[in-house]
């Protein structure tokens, strides 16, 4: 029997992370075969700044993961992140097509297409995910499915997640230069949410904040669907730079002081180091709070803020988040939840590396979403809640950028 190998690639500013998994026989669970983390070169805040360096970094990470897993990677799911990502809400309206006024799937597609046509300022962007948020029939809000109901006019409000065309094309080209075909592209905050959030958190309302090296990405859920996504051009690398300047130490020493924050072995006044780190963290949470105010969700998300990503391991992060956002806050390592919920198994040598490490949430989430998509035959992810517009359509679009 052919093995079903599913690979996730998270190409970040500071590191390329690859997770190789295999679907368990007779099960919807996954077995993690191998992982790798290599220094990222040529990538800046999610976009390719130097193609040759980025391609070499990605190739090194894939080869290391293949060696760890003992299998060859032929295709993968890829995370799109960084400042290229964005989201926008629009509304659309169509007249119901059937003579008896019954809403059909055809009407749903038409009204979503009309909503997409109403988007502005997307000439250089690619829609990678579409989320219908709510429907109205003849001006009345519909709870649940609109298909099968009757009326004359159908309206929708939808969220579109976009990525800059050129950045996305460069990212795909970088991966495929290693001989690995990109099966699909997923927004990185969305991928992380799949293994970091549970269904109750998404239903009552929460914000997932992924603190990366060069950016902080947030995705807000309510009523089980994303209602907003935002990227901020600030990350944990800025904390390292602040420490280097504030304490007048080399960058490598500043990085060690940051990662060792909370221990008593730094040799520097702990109060001074704490002030530097907390000042930058306050800047980050002020940006998040400002966005929550913009979408009228400040202090109104009962499940609070869930913190993940490589920069989420800092001491006192939860306390600062609670104080800044006036919400419950916690750091969540993805595999702690995913092992039990998604029937994931991991070899002993890999457990120590990734089980309690939030920086693997995106790469692992890609594998879980890939499993879900393949089991459904492609096209929809997470129980049909996400209408992916990548897949084969994305491949055809990407080829248009090639010489």
Backbone torsions as a table, in degrees:
resi	resn	phi	psi	omega
1	UNK	NA	136.7	-179.8
2	UNK	-67.7	134.5	-179.7
3	UNK	-77.7	137.9	178.5
4	UNK	-97.6	93.0	-179.1
5	UNK	-92.1	126.8	179.7
6	UNK	-123.1	125.1	-174.5
7	UNK	-121.8	139.0	175.3
8	UNK	-117.3	133.9	179.6
9	UNK	-121.5	120.9	178.0
10	UNK	-114.0	102.4	-177.8
11	UNK	-96.6	97.7	-176.7
12	UNK	-101.1	-178.6	-178.3
13	UNK	-68.9	-38.2	-176.2
14	UNK	-102.8	-24.7	-175.9
15	UNK	-150.5	149.1	170.6
16	UNK	-100.8	121.4	-179.6
17	UNK	-116.8	130.1	-179.2
18	UNK	-125.1	132.3	175.3
19	UNK	-122.7	126.0	177.8
20	UNK	-110.8	124.9	-178.7
21	UNK	-127.6	166.4	176.0
22	UNK	-134.3	133.7	176.8
23	UNK	-68.5	131.0	180.0
24	UNK	-68.0	142.0	-179.5
25	UNK	-62.7	129.8	178.1
26	UNK	67.7	22.8	-175.4
27	UNK	-146.5	160.7	173.6
28	UNK	-96.7	11.1	179.8
29	UNK	-89.3	171.9	-178.8
30	UNK	-124.9	148.5	170.7
31	UNK	-114.9	122.4	179.0
32	UNK	-77.7	116.1	-176.5
33	UNK	-90.0	-37.3	-176.5
34	UNK	-166.7	154.4	178.1
35	UNK	-139.4	160.9	172.2
36	UNK	-152.7	152.3	176.1
37	UNK	-138.9	118.3	-178.8
38	UNK	-125.8	152.6	178.7
39	UNK	-58.7	135.4	179.6
40	UNK	-91.0	125.2	176.2
41	UNK	-124.6	142.9	177.4
42	UNK	81.3	6.8	178.4
43	UNK	-119.7	130.7	-176.7
44	UNK	-132.2	112.5	177.6
45	UNK	52.6	38.4	173.5
46	UNK	94.4	-6.5	178.5
47	UNK	-120.3	158.8	-176.6
48	UNK	-81.4	114.9	178.6
49	UNK	-94.9	-30.0	178.5
50	UNK	-141.1	107.3	-172.3
51	UNK	-61.7	-46.1	-176.6
52	UNK	-60.8	-45.6	179.8
53	UNK	-66.1	-42.1	-179.7
54	UNK	-64.8	-42.4	179.8
55	UNK	-62.9	-39.8	178.6
56	UNK	-66.4	-40.3	179.1
57	UNK	-63.7	-44.8	179.8
58	UNK	-64.3	-44.1	179.4
59	UNK	-61.3	-41.4	178.5
60	UNK	-61.9	-42.9	-178.7
61	UNK	-66.9	-40.6	179.1
62	UNK	-64.8	-45.1	179.7
63	UNK	-61.2	-41.1	-180.0
64	UNK	-65.5	-39.5	178.6
65	UNK	-67.5	-40.4	177.4
66	UNK	-60.6	-41.8	178.7
67	UNK	-64.4	-40.4	179.0
68	UNK	-66.0	-37.9	-174.8
69	UNK	-88.4	-24.0	-176.7
70	UNK	76.4	22.5	177.7
71	UNK	-136.7	162.0	176.6
72	UNK	-98.3	134.8	178.5
73	UNK	-88.4	122.5	178.7
74	UNK	-108.6	-24.5	-179.9
75	UNK	-150.3	159.0	-175.5
76	UNK	-155.8	161.1	170.6
77	UNK	-99.1	136.8	-170.6
78	UNK	-119.5	136.4	177.3
79	UNK	-88.5	134.1	171.5
80	UNK	-104.7	122.3	-177.6
81	UNK	-141.6	-165.1	176.9
82	UNK	78.9	-168.3	-172.4
83	UNK	-69.1	-8.5	177.6
84	UNK	-70.3	-24.9	-174.9
85	UNK	-78.4	152.5	174.4
86	UNK	-165.7	175.7	177.7
87	UNK	-146.5	156.9	178.5
88	UNK	-151.3	144.8	175.7
89	UNK	-106.0	138.8	172.2
90	UNK	-144.3	167.7	178.3
91	UNK	-117.6	154.1	176.3
92	UNK	-139.7	156.8	179.9
93	UNK	-145.8	135.4	174.7
94	UNK	-138.6	159.9	171.6
95	UNK	-85.3	135.7	-178.9
96	UNK	-63.9	133.3	-167.1
97	UNK	-80.4	-32.2	-175.6
98	UNK	-73.8	147.8	-178.9
99	UNK	-64.4	-32.4	179.8
100	UNK	-85.2	1.1	176.2
101	UNK	79.8	8.6	-178.5
102	UNK	-80.0	132.0	179.7
103	UNK	-74.8	129.3	178.7
104	UNK	-117.1	172.6	176.2
105	UNK	-60.2	-32.9	177.3
106	UNK	-61.2	-40.1	178.2
107	UNK	-66.5	-38.5	178.4
108	UNK	-60.9	-46.3	179.2
109	UNK	-62.6	-40.5	-179.3
110	UNK	-64.0	-43.8	-175.8
111	UNK	-71.8	-34.2	176.0
112	UNK	-68.0	-39.7	175.9
113	UNK	-61.7	-37.8	177.9
114	UNK	-67.3	-38.8	176.6
115	UNK	-62.1	-42.6	177.8
116	UNK	-62.8	-39.8	-179.7
117	UNK	-64.4	-22.8	-179.3
118	UNK	-84.3	-3.7	177.3
119	UNK	-67.3	146.0	177.4
120	UNK	-117.5	156.9	175.9
121	UNK	57.7	45.1	177.4
122	UNK	-122.6	22.5	-177.1
123	UNK	-62.4	-28.7	179.5
124	UNK	-106.0	16.7	-174.3
125	UNK	-120.8	157.4	177.5
126	UNK	-119.0	127.6	175.1
127	UNK	-77.1	121.3	179.9
128	UNK	-107.6	-19.4	175.3
129	UNK	-146.6	144.2	176.8
130	UNK	-127.3	130.5	-180.0
131	UNK	-123.8	107.8	170.0
132	UNK	-68.9	123.2	-175.8
133	UNK	-94.5	-40.2	-179.1
134	UNK	-158.8	154.2	178.2
135	UNK	-123.7	151.8	171.2
136	UNK	-130.5	143.2	172.8
137	UNK	-121.5	119.6	-177.3
138	UNK	53.4	39.3	175.5
139	UNK	85.8	-5.2	-178.8
140	UNK	-101.8	132.7	179.6
141	UNK	-63.5	137.4	179.4
142	UNK	-104.3	126.4	174.5
143	UNK	-95.1	118.8	-178.0
144	UNK	93.0	-150.4	-174.4
145	UNK	-79.8	140.5	176.4
146	UNK	-87.2	-25.7	-178.0
147	UNK	-61.0	131.7	178.9
148	UNK	98.4	-19.6	176.7
149	UNK	-80.1	165.3	-174.5
150	UNK	-122.8	149.1	178.7
151	UNK	173.7	-167.8	179.7
152	UNK	-110.5	-33.2	-174.0
153	UNK	-128.0	131.7	179.7
154	UNK	-114.9	130.5	177.6
155	UNK	-124.0	152.6	177.0
156	UNK	-140.6	148.1	164.7
157	UNK	-114.9	128.3	-174.5
158	UNK	-131.7	150.6	174.5
159	UNK	-106.3	130.5	177.6
160	UNK	-115.3	127.0	174.9
161	UNK	-99.8	127.0	-173.3
162	UNK	-123.3	162.8	175.3
163	UNK	-142.4	145.7	178.3
164	UNK	-60.6	131.5	-178.0
165	UNK	-51.0	-54.1	-173.1
166	UNK	-66.1	-40.7	178.7
167	UNK	-63.0	-41.7	-179.7
168	UNK	-67.0	-43.3	178.7
169	UNK	-62.1	-42.2	178.8
170	UNK	-63.7	-39.8	-179.1
171	UNK	-65.3	-45.4	178.7
172	UNK	-63.4	-43.3	179.9
173	UNK	-61.1	-38.3	179.3
174	UNK	-61.7	-44.1	179.8
175	UNK	-70.1	-44.2	-175.6
176	UNK	-71.3	-16.9	174.7
177	UNK	-66.9	-16.8	177.4
178	UNK	-89.2	4.6	-179.5
179	UNK	84.2	13.5	179.7
180	UNK	-108.0	122.6	179.1
181	UNK	-78.1	137.4	177.8
182	UNK	-88.6	112.4	179.9
183	UNK	-72.3	-41.3	-177.3
184	UNK	-162.6	159.1	177.8
185	UNK	-117.9	133.3	-177.9
186	UNK	-127.5	136.1	175.2
187	UNK	-59.6	130.1	-172.9
188	UNK	-58.7	-40.8	178.2
189	UNK	-62.2	-33.5	178.4
190	UNK	-67.6	-44.0	178.0
191	UNK	-60.5	-44.1	180.0
192	UNK	-62.6	-35.3	-177.1
193	UNK	-65.2	-25.9	-173.8
194	UNK	-68.4	-28.6	178.9
195	UNK	-111.4	-5.5	-175.9
196	UNK	-104.6	-29.4	-178.7
197	UNK	-108.0	148.3	173.6
198	UNK	-101.9	171.7	-174.3
199	UNK	-64.0	-33.5	-179.6
200	UNK	-68.3	-42.3	178.1
201	UNK	-59.9	-43.3	-179.9
202	UNK	-66.9	-33.5	-177.1
203	UNK	-73.4	-47.0	-175.1
204	UNK	-81.1	-23.0	177.9
205	UNK	119.3	125.3	179.1
206	UNK	-158.8	167.1	173.2
207	UNK	-125.6	127.9	175.6
208	UNK	-99.7	121.2	-179.5
209	UNK	-113.0	116.5	179.2
210	UNK	-102.0	111.4	-177.8
211	UNK	-93.9	103.4	179.6
212	UNK	-96.7	-171.5	-178.9
213	UNK	-73.9	-44.1	-175.9
214	UNK	-107.2	-16.9	-178.0
215	UNK	-143.0	161.2	168.5
216	UNK	-118.1	124.8	178.6
217	UNK	-112.1	140.5	176.4
218	UNK	-128.2	146.6	172.7
219	UNK	-135.1	130.2	-175.9
220	UNK	-108.2	128.8	178.3
221	UNK	-110.0	146.9	172.9
222	UNK	-158.8	138.4	-177.4
223	UNK	54.4	34.7	172.3
224	UNK	75.8	5.4	177.3
225	UNK	-129.6	153.8	175.4
226	UNK	-67.4	136.0	177.1
227	UNK	-112.6	-10.2	178.0
228	UNK	-166.3	150.7	175.3
229	UNK	-141.0	137.2	-179.0
230	UNK	-147.2	146.3	178.6
231	UNK	-120.5	134.0	177.8
232	UNK	-114.5	133.3	-176.1
233	UNK	-80.2	54.8	-179.6
234	UNK	-148.0	141.4	-177.6
235	UNK	-155.0	-167.1	-174.6
236	UNK	-68.9	-21.9	175.8
237	UNK	-63.2	-32.6	177.9
238	UNK	-65.0	-32.2	175.9
239	UNK	-65.9	-43.4	177.5
240	UNK	-58.9	-45.3	179.6
241	UNK	-62.2	-39.8	179.3
242	UNK	-62.6	-41.1	179.4
243	UNK	-65.2	-43.0	179.9
244	UNK	-59.6	-42.7	-179.8
245	UNK	-73.8	-43.0	-175.3
246	UNK	-69.5	-35.9	-178.1
247	UNK	-104.4	-2.3	179.3
248	UNK	55.0	55.9	179.0
249	UNK	-126.1	159.2	176.7
250	UNK	-62.1	158.0	-176.9
251	UNK	-61.2	-39.0	-179.3
252	UNK	-66.4	-35.6	176.4
253	UNK	-70.7	-37.4	177.6
254	UNK	-62.4	-38.7	178.2
255	UNK	-64.3	-41.2	178.5
256	UNK	-66.3	-37.1	177.4
257	UNK	-64.9	-38.1	179.3
258	UNK	-66.8	-49.0	-177.5
259	UNK	-70.6	-25.4	178.1
260	UNK	-94.3	8.1	-178.7
261	UNK	-57.3	129.7	-177.7
262	UNK	110.0	-19.8	175.9
263	UNK	-89.1	168.3	-177.1
264	UNK	-103.4	17.7	-172.5
265	UNK	-108.0	13.2	-174.3
266	UNK	-74.4	-31.3	-177.3
267	UNK	84.8	-2.0	177.7
268	UNK	-112.4	155.0	176.9
269	UNK	-55.8	122.3	-175.2
270	UNK	-63.1	-34.3	-179.7
271	UNK	-63.9	-40.1	179.9
272	UNK	-65.6	-45.6	178.6
273	UNK	-62.6	-42.7	179.0
274	UNK	-61.4	-42.0	-179.9
275	UNK	-61.8	-41.1	-178.6
276	UNK	-65.6	-47.3	-177.7
277	UNK	-66.6	-44.7	-176.1
278	UNK	-69.3	-29.9	177.8
279	UNK	-63.2	-43.3	179.8
280	UNK	-71.6	-37.8	177.2
281	UNK	-63.4	-38.0	176.6
282	UNK	-62.6	-37.9	175.8
283	UNK	-59.4	-43.9	-179.4
284	UNK	-62.2	-47.0	-176.9
285	UNK	-73.3	-23.6	172.9
286	UNK	-66.4	-37.8	176.3
287	UNK	-64.9	-42.3	178.3
288	UNK	-64.4	-44.8	179.8
289	UNK	-61.8	-40.0	178.7
290	UNK	-61.1	-40.1	178.7
291	UNK	-68.9	-40.1	178.8
292	UNK	-62.9	-36.6	175.6
293	UNK	-64.8	-39.2	-178.6
294	UNK	-61.2	-36.5	-178.8
295	UNK	-101.1	13.9	176.2
296	UNK	60.8	41.6	177.7
297	UNK	-125.5	12.2	-179.9
298	UNK	-63.8	122.8	179.6
299	UNK	68.3	14.5	-173.1
300	UNK	-122.6	23.5	179.2
301	UNK	-115.1	99.2	-172.0
302	UNK	-58.1	-33.2	180.0
303	UNK	-81.8	-3.9	170.4
304	UNK	75.6	-155.7	-179.1
305	UNK	-109.3	129.2	177.7
306	UNK	-108.7	125.9	-172.8
307	UNK	-105.3	131.3	179.2
308	UNK	-145.2	-176.5	-178.5
309	UNK	93.8	169.0	-175.5
310	UNK	-62.7	-26.6	-179.1
311	UNK	-91.2	7.6	-175.0
312	UNK	-90.1	2.4	-176.5
313	UNK	-90.2	3.7	-178.5
314	UNK	-68.5	140.8	177.4
315	UNK	-63.4	143.1	177.1
316	UNK	73.4	5.5	-178.7
317	UNK	-60.3	-44.0	-179.3
318	UNK	-62.2	-42.7	-178.7
319	UNK	-64.4	-40.7	179.5
320	UNK	-67.2	-39.6	178.9
321	UNK	-63.8	-43.2	178.9
322	UNK	-60.6	-45.2	-177.3
323	UNK	-67.8	-38.6	-176.4
324	UNK	-76.5	-39.8	-172.6
325	UNK	-100.8	-10.1	-177.7
326	UNK	54.9	43.4	-179.6
327	UNK	-138.2	156.4	170.0
328	UNK	-59.1	148.3	-178.0
329	UNK	-145.1	142.3	174.6
330	UNK	-157.2	151.6	174.1
331	UNK	-90.6	132.8	-176.3
332	UNK	-123.5	121.2	172.9
333	UNK	-86.8	128.2	-168.0
334	UNK	-63.3	-40.4	-173.4
335	UNK	-73.4	-20.4	177.5
336	UNK	-59.7	-42.5	178.2
337	UNK	-81.3	-43.3	-170.7
338	UNK	-67.8	-32.0	-177.5
339	UNK	-59.7	-42.2	-178.6
340	UNK	-84.7	-40.2	-174.6
341	UNK	-73.0	-39.2	-173.0
342	UNK	-110.5	10.9	176.9
343	UNK	56.8	53.5	178.8
344	UNK	-98.7	133.4	175.5
345	UNK	-116.7	152.1	-174.0
346	UNK	-143.5	140.1	178.3
347	UNK	-69.9	155.2	-175.2
348	UNK	-56.8	-39.9	-177.5
349	UNK	-67.6	-28.6	-179.4
350	UNK	-85.8	-24.8	-177.2
351	UNK	-57.0	-45.9	-176.4
352	UNK	-62.5	-27.2	-175.4
353	UNK	-82.4	-37.3	-169.1
354	UNK	-125.0	-14.3	-174.3
355	UNK	-59.2	-44.6	-176.4
356	UNK	-104.8	20.6	-175.6
357	UNK	-112.9	109.4	-176.4
358	UNK	-64.8	-16.5	-176.2
359	UNK	-68.8	-10.7	179.8
360	UNK	-92.6	4.1	-173.0
361	UNK	-61.7	-39.8	-177.5
362	UNK	-68.8	-50.3	-176.8
363	UNK	-62.8	-42.0	178.6
364	UNK	-68.5	-39.5	178.0
365	UNK	-61.0	-36.6	176.2
366	UNK	-60.1	-41.8	179.2
367	UNK	-64.5	-42.3	179.7
368	UNK	-66.7	-40.5	177.7
369	UNK	-67.8	-36.1	176.5
370	UNK	-63.4	-41.5	177.2
371	UNK	-61.8	-45.5	-179.7
372	UNK	-61.6	-44.5	-178.1
373	UNK	-66.1	-42.9	-178.9
374	UNK	-67.8	-37.6	177.8
375	UNK	-65.6	-25.9	179.1
376	UNK	-93.9	0.0	178.4
377	UNK	85.4	13.3	177.5
378	UNK	88.5	162.6	173.5
379	UNK	96.3	-46.1	-178.9
380	UNK	-119.4	145.8	179.6
381	UNK	-127.8	146.9	179.8
382	UNK	56.3	67.1	171.9
383	UNK	60.1	29.9	177.8
384	UNK	80.8	2.2	-179.2
385	UNK	-73.0	-23.4	-177.8
386	UNK	-116.6	126.7	174.5
387	UNK	-96.7	101.1	-177.4
388	UNK	-78.7	132.7	179.6
389	UNK	-111.0	27.2	175.7
390	UNK	-103.2	-115.3	177.8
391	UNK	56.7	-139.3	-177.1
392	UNK	-62.3	-36.3	178.9
393	UNK	-62.6	-39.1	179.3
394	UNK	-66.7	-37.7	179.9
395	UNK	-64.2	-42.0	178.7
396	UNK	-64.3	-40.2	178.8
397	UNK	-64.2	-42.5	-177.0
398	UNK	-63.1	-37.6	-178.9
399	UNK	-62.5	-23.8	-179.9
400	UNK	-68.6	-15.8	179.3
401	UNK	-90.5	-10.8	-176.1
402	UNK	-83.1	147.4	179.0
403	UNK	-69.4	NA	NA
